[in-house]
Amino acid sequence: MKFLVAIHHPIGYDGSKEDPSMGKAIDDLNIEMVNAGIRTFVGGLQPRETAKSIRTGANGDQVVTDGIYLETKEHVGGFWVLELPDMESALDWGKKANIACRAPVEVRPFH
């Protein structure tokens, strides 16, 4: 099974101000995931201000707007796609991500 492990950042999050020890913790977690043979993809996202959203308008035309799809207090800042046997294993890795990234984590299985 594949699982999304997503990191959530608050509005105004500035990755350039991350403590160097956090960067090392994330690097160490990535190495652990690779060594365990579970990481299929990892990616950090640009700030939410760079996002564009596409919606279908009332007349059927597509409308492109600046910003993330939902206006919330937090947004996805990066994520992993992990190949794991079950949700329990995914939650174990999600807990490690929560500690390394010092941020809320969402774990969700793919179909």
mmCIF file of the C-alpha atoms, coordinates in Angstrom:
data_MODEL
# 
_entry.id   MODEL 
# 
loop_
_atom_site.group_PDB 
_atom_site.id 
_atom_site.type_symbol 
_atom_site.label_atom_id 
_atom_site.label_alt_id 
_atom_site.label_comp_id 
_atom_site.label_asym_id 
_atom_site.label_entity_id 
_atom_site.label_seq_id 
_atom_site.pdbx_PDB_ins_code 
_atom_site.Cartn_x 
_atom_site.Cartn_y 
_atom_site.Cartn_z 
_atom_site.occupancy 
_atom_site.B_iso_or_equiv 
_atom_site.pdbx_formal_charge 
_atom_site.auth_seq_id 
_atom_site.auth_comp_id 
_atom_site.auth_asym_id 
_atom_site.auth_atom_id 
_atom_site.pdbx_PDB_model_num 
ATOM 1   C CA . MET A 1 1   ? 0.000   0.000  0.000   1.00 0.00 ? 1   MET A CA 1 
ATOM 2   C CA . LYS A 1 2   ? 1.114   3.543  -0.675  1.00 0.00 ? 2   LYS A CA 1 
ATOM 3   C CA . PHE A 1 3   ? 0.611   6.278  1.924   1.00 0.00 ? 3   PHE A CA 1 
ATOM 4   C CA . LEU A 1 4   ? 0.860   10.059 1.800   1.00 0.00 ? 4   LEU A CA 1 
ATOM 5   C CA . VAL A 1 5   ? 2.662   11.551 4.789   1.00 0.00 ? 5   VAL A CA 1 
ATOM 6   C CA . ALA A 1 6   ? 2.084   15.307 4.513   1.00 0.00 ? 6   ALA A CA 1 
ATOM 7   C CA . ILE A 1 7   ? 3.651   18.076 6.593   1.00 0.00 ? 7   ILE A CA 1 
ATOM 8   C CA . HIS A 1 8   ? 1.486   21.102 7.409   1.00 0.00 ? 8   HIS A CA 1 
ATOM 9   C CA . HIS A 1 9   ? 2.912   24.596 7.882   1.00 0.00 ? 9   HIS A CA 1 
ATOM 10  C CA . PRO A 1 10  ? 1.199   27.654 9.380   1.00 0.00 ? 10  PRO A CA 1 
ATOM 11  C CA . ILE A 1 11  ? 0.456   30.788 7.366   1.00 0.00 ? 11  ILE A CA 1 
ATOM 12  C CA . GLY A 1 12  ? 3.635   32.853 7.039   1.00 0.00 ? 12  GLY A CA 1 
ATOM 13  C CA . TYR A 1 13  ? 5.949   29.861 7.486   1.00 0.00 ? 13  TYR A CA 1 
ATOM 14  C CA . ASP A 1 14  ? 9.481   30.692 6.335   1.00 0.00 ? 14  ASP A CA 1 
ATOM 15  C CA . GLY A 1 15  ? 11.588  27.590 5.716   1.00 0.00 ? 15  GLY A CA 1 
ATOM 16  C CA . SER A 1 16  ? 14.751  29.701 5.526   1.00 0.00 ? 16  SER A CA 1 
ATOM 17  C CA . LYS A 1 17  ? 14.428  30.317 9.280   1.00 0.00 ? 17  LYS A CA 1 
ATOM 18  C CA . GLU A 1 18  ? 14.409  26.621 10.193  1.00 0.00 ? 18  GLU A CA 1 
ATOM 19  C CA . ASP A 1 19  ? 16.843  25.591 12.890  1.00 0.00 ? 19  ASP A CA 1 
ATOM 20  C CA . PRO A 1 20  ? 19.801  23.677 11.353  1.00 0.00 ? 20  PRO A CA 1 
ATOM 21  C CA . SER A 1 21  ? 19.103  20.781 13.724  1.00 0.00 ? 21  SER A CA 1 
ATOM 22  C CA . MET A 1 22  ? 15.667  20.417 12.120  1.00 0.00 ? 22  MET A CA 1 
ATOM 23  C CA . GLY A 1 23  ? 17.241  20.136 8.672   1.00 0.00 ? 23  GLY A CA 1 
ATOM 24  C CA . LYS A 1 24  ? 19.541  17.421 9.967   1.00 0.00 ? 24  LYS A CA 1 
ATOM 25  C CA . ALA A 1 25  ? 16.624  15.569 11.566  1.00 0.00 ? 25  ALA A CA 1 
ATOM 26  C CA . ILE A 1 26  ? 14.729  15.655 8.248   1.00 0.00 ? 26  ILE A CA 1 
ATOM 27  C CA . ASP A 1 27  ? 17.826  14.509 6.326   1.00 0.00 ? 27  ASP A CA 1 
ATOM 28  C CA . ASP A 1 28  ? 18.303  11.661 8.811   1.00 0.00 ? 28  ASP A CA 1 
ATOM 29  C CA . LEU A 1 29  ? 14.653  10.643 8.445   1.00 0.00 ? 29  LEU A CA 1 
ATOM 30  C CA . ASN A 1 30  ? 14.979  10.612 4.640   1.00 0.00 ? 30  ASN A CA 1 
ATOM 31  C CA . ILE A 1 31  ? 18.070  8.396  4.898   1.00 0.00 ? 31  ILE A CA 1 
ATOM 32  C CA . GLU A 1 32  ? 16.211  6.066  7.267   1.00 0.00 ? 32  GLU A CA 1 
ATOM 33  C CA . MET A 1 33  ? 13.283  5.848  4.817   1.00 0.00 ? 33  MET A CA 1 
ATOM 34  C CA . VAL A 1 34  ? 15.597  5.109  1.874   1.00 0.00 ? 34  VAL A CA 1 
ATOM 35  C CA . ASN A 1 35  ? 17.504  2.490  3.853   1.00 0.00 ? 35  ASN A CA 1 
ATOM 36  C CA . ALA A 1 36  ? 14.196  0.861  4.857   1.00 0.00 ? 36  ALA A CA 1 
ATOM 37  C CA . GLY A 1 37  ? 13.229  0.741  1.158   1.00 0.00 ? 37  GLY A CA 1 
ATOM 38  C CA . ILE A 1 38  ? 9.867   2.459  1.742   1.00 0.00 ? 38  ILE A CA 1 
ATOM 39  C CA . ARG A 1 39  ? 10.279  5.914  0.186   1.00 0.00 ? 39  ARG A CA 1 
ATOM 40  C CA . THR A 1 40  ? 8.899   6.187  -3.338  1.00 0.00 ? 40  THR A CA 1 
ATOM 41  C CA . PHE A 1 41  ? 8.774   10.000 -3.543  1.00 0.00 ? 41  PHE A CA 1 
ATOM 42  C CA . VAL A 1 42  ? 9.509   13.046 -1.409  1.00 0.00 ? 42  VAL A CA 1 
ATOM 43  C CA . GLY A 1 43  ? 8.946   16.706 -2.193  1.00 0.00 ? 43  GLY A CA 1 
ATOM 44  C CA . GLY A 1 44  ? 8.904   20.069 -0.506  1.00 0.00 ? 44  GLY A CA 1 
ATOM 45  C CA . LEU A 1 45  ? 6.525   22.664 -1.876  1.00 0.00 ? 45  LEU A CA 1 
ATOM 46  C CA . GLN A 1 46  ? 7.140   26.332 -2.636  1.00 0.00 ? 46  GLN A CA 1 
ATOM 47  C CA . PRO A 1 47  ? 5.351   28.830 -0.344  1.00 0.00 ? 47  PRO A CA 1 
ATOM 48  C CA . ARG A 1 48  ? 1.557   28.939 -0.542  1.00 0.00 ? 48  ARG A CA 1 
ATOM 49  C CA . GLU A 1 49  ? 1.757   32.348 -2.252  1.00 0.00 ? 49  GLU A CA 1 
ATOM 50  C CA . THR A 1 50  ? 3.111   30.621 -5.373  1.00 0.00 ? 50  THR A CA 1 
ATOM 51  C CA . ALA A 1 51  ? 0.061   28.345 -5.715  1.00 0.00 ? 51  ALA A CA 1 
ATOM 52  C CA . LYS A 1 52  ? -2.630  28.672 -8.369  1.00 0.00 ? 52  LYS A CA 1 
ATOM 53  C CA . SER A 1 53  ? -6.099  27.144 -8.128  1.00 0.00 ? 53  SER A CA 1 
ATOM 54  C CA . ILE A 1 54  ? -8.328  26.131 -11.029 1.00 0.00 ? 54  ILE A CA 1 
ATOM 55  C CA . ARG A 1 55  ? -12.106 25.991 -10.717 1.00 0.00 ? 55  ARG A CA 1 
ATOM 56  C CA . THR A 1 56  ? -14.918 25.608 -13.186 1.00 0.00 ? 56  THR A CA 1 
ATOM 57  C CA . GLY A 1 57  ? -17.095 28.716 -13.216 1.00 0.00 ? 57  GLY A CA 1 
ATOM 58  C CA . ALA A 1 58  ? -20.899 28.814 -13.461 1.00 0.00 ? 58  ALA A CA 1 
ATOM 59  C CA . ASN A 1 59  ? -20.714 29.154 -17.260 1.00 0.00 ? 59  ASN A CA 1 
ATOM 60  C CA . GLY A 1 60  ? -18.372 26.151 -17.595 1.00 0.00 ? 60  GLY A CA 1 
ATOM 61  C CA . ASP A 1 61  ? -15.230 28.220 -18.146 1.00 0.00 ? 61  ASP A CA 1 
ATOM 62  C CA . GLN A 1 62  ? -12.208 27.382 -16.101 1.00 0.00 ? 62  GLN A CA 1 
ATOM 63  C CA . VAL A 1 63  ? -11.029 30.135 -13.779 1.00 0.00 ? 63  VAL A CA 1 
ATOM 64  C CA . VAL A 1 64  ? -7.436  30.330 -12.522 1.00 0.00 ? 64  VAL A CA 1 
ATOM 65  C CA . THR A 1 65  ? -6.902  32.239 -9.274  1.00 0.00 ? 65  THR A CA 1 
ATOM 66  C CA . ASP A 1 66  ? -3.879  33.025 -7.134  1.00 0.00 ? 66  ASP A CA 1 
ATOM 67  C CA . GLY A 1 67  ? -3.438  31.042 -3.952  1.00 0.00 ? 67  GLY A CA 1 
ATOM 68  C CA . ILE A 1 68  ? -4.167  27.675 -2.462  1.00 0.00 ? 68  ILE A CA 1 
ATOM 69  C CA . TYR A 1 69  ? -7.494  25.936 -3.007  1.00 0.00 ? 69  TYR A CA 1 
ATOM 70  C CA . LEU A 1 70  ? -8.741  26.302 0.577   1.00 0.00 ? 70  LEU A CA 1 
ATOM 71  C CA . GLU A 1 71  ? -8.071  29.319 2.767   1.00 0.00 ? 71  GLU A CA 1 
ATOM 72  C CA . THR A 1 72  ? -6.956  27.719 6.022   1.00 0.00 ? 72  THR A CA 1 
ATOM 73  C CA . LYS A 1 73  ? -4.578  28.512 8.870   1.00 0.00 ? 73  LYS A CA 1 
ATOM 74  C CA . GLU A 1 74  ? -2.252  25.729 7.691   1.00 0.00 ? 74  GLU A CA 1 
ATOM 75  C CA . HIS A 1 75  ? -1.237  24.310 4.327   1.00 0.00 ? 75  HIS A CA 1 
ATOM 76  C CA . VAL A 1 76  ? 0.755   21.379 2.972   1.00 0.00 ? 76  VAL A CA 1 
ATOM 77  C CA . GLY A 1 77  ? 4.425   22.308 2.914   1.00 0.00 ? 77  GLY A CA 1 
ATOM 78  C CA . GLY A 1 78  ? 5.849   19.005 1.749   1.00 0.00 ? 78  GLY A CA 1 
ATOM 79  C CA . PHE A 1 79  ? 5.191   15.301 1.676   1.00 0.00 ? 79  PHE A CA 1 
ATOM 80  C CA . TRP A 1 80  ? 6.456   11.763 1.284   1.00 0.00 ? 80  TRP A CA 1 
ATOM 81  C CA . VAL A 1 81  ? 4.890   8.871  -0.568  1.00 0.00 ? 81  VAL A CA 1 
ATOM 82  C CA . LEU A 1 82  ? 5.777   5.678  1.288   1.00 0.00 ? 82  LEU A CA 1 
ATOM 83  C CA . GLU A 1 83  ? 5.233   2.024  0.381   1.00 0.00 ? 83  GLU A CA 1 
ATOM 84  C CA . LEU A 1 84  ? 4.142   0.283  3.587   1.00 0.00 ? 84  LEU A CA 1 
ATOM 85  C CA . PRO A 1 85  ? 2.141   -2.788 4.596   1.00 0.00 ? 85  PRO A CA 1 
ATOM 86  C CA . ASP A 1 86  ? -0.540  -1.034 6.677   1.00 0.00 ? 86  ASP A CA 1 
ATOM 87  C CA . MET A 1 87  ? -1.801  2.120  8.396   1.00 0.00 ? 87  MET A CA 1 
ATOM 88  C CA . GLU A 1 88  ? -0.080  1.237  11.654  1.00 0.00 ? 88  GLU A CA 1 
ATOM 89  C CA . SER A 1 89  ? 3.311   1.285  9.910   1.00 0.00 ? 89  SER A CA 1 
ATOM 90  C CA . ALA A 1 90  ? 2.385   4.532  8.162   1.00 0.00 ? 90  ALA A CA 1 
ATOM 91  C CA . LEU A 1 91  ? 1.482   6.128  11.483  1.00 0.00 ? 91  LEU A CA 1 
ATOM 92  C CA . ASP A 1 92  ? 4.828   5.046  12.944  1.00 0.00 ? 92  ASP A CA 1 
ATOM 93  C CA . TRP A 1 93  ? 6.614   6.874  10.094  1.00 0.00 ? 93  TRP A CA 1 
ATOM 94  C CA . GLY A 1 94  ? 4.223   9.822  10.418  1.00 0.00 ? 94  GLY A CA 1 
ATOM 95  C CA . LYS A 1 95  ? 5.192   10.152 14.081  1.00 0.00 ? 95  LYS A CA 1 
ATOM 96  C CA . LYS A 1 96  ? 8.857   10.242 13.070  1.00 0.00 ? 96  LYS A CA 1 
ATOM 97  C CA . ALA A 1 97  ? 8.046   12.954 10.500  1.00 0.00 ? 97  ALA A CA 1 
ATOM 98  C CA . ASN A 1 98  ? 6.170   14.940 13.155  1.00 0.00 ? 98  ASN A CA 1 
ATOM 99  C CA . ILE A 1 99  ? 9.246   14.885 15.386  1.00 0.00 ? 99  ILE A CA 1 
ATOM 100 C CA . ALA A 1 100 ? 11.757  15.654 12.604  1.00 0.00 ? 100 ALA A CA 1 
ATOM 101 C CA . CYS A 1 101 ? 9.709   18.437 10.979  1.00 0.00 ? 101 CYS A CA 1 
ATOM 102 C CA . ARG A 1 102 ? 8.339   19.861 14.229  1.00 0.00 ? 102 ARG A CA 1 
ATOM 103 C CA . ALA A 1 103 ? 4.989   20.266 12.483  1.00 0.00 ? 103 ALA A CA 1 
ATOM 104 C CA . PRO A 1 104 ? 1.587   18.594 12.227  1.00 0.00 ? 104 PRO A CA 1 
ATOM 105 C CA . VAL A 1 105 ? 1.496   15.551 9.953   1.00 0.00 ? 105 VAL A CA 1 
ATOM 106 C CA . GLU A 1 106 ? -1.361  13.984 7.978   1.00 0.00 ? 106 GLU A CA 1 
ATOM 107 C CA . VAL A 1 107 ? -1.193  10.316 7.006   1.00 0.00 ? 107 VAL A CA 1 
ATOM 108 C CA . ARG A 1 108 ? -3.547  9.091  4.284   1.00 0.00 ? 108 ARG A CA 1 
ATOM 109 C CA . PRO A 1 109 ? -3.631  5.912  2.196   1.00 0.00 ? 109 PRO A CA 1 
ATOM 110 C CA . PHE A 1 110 ? -3.879  5.991  -1.590  1.00 0.00 ? 110 PHE A CA 1 
ATOM 111 C CA . HIS A 1 111 ? -6.653  4.044  -3.340  1.00 0.00 ? 111 HIS A CA 1 
# 
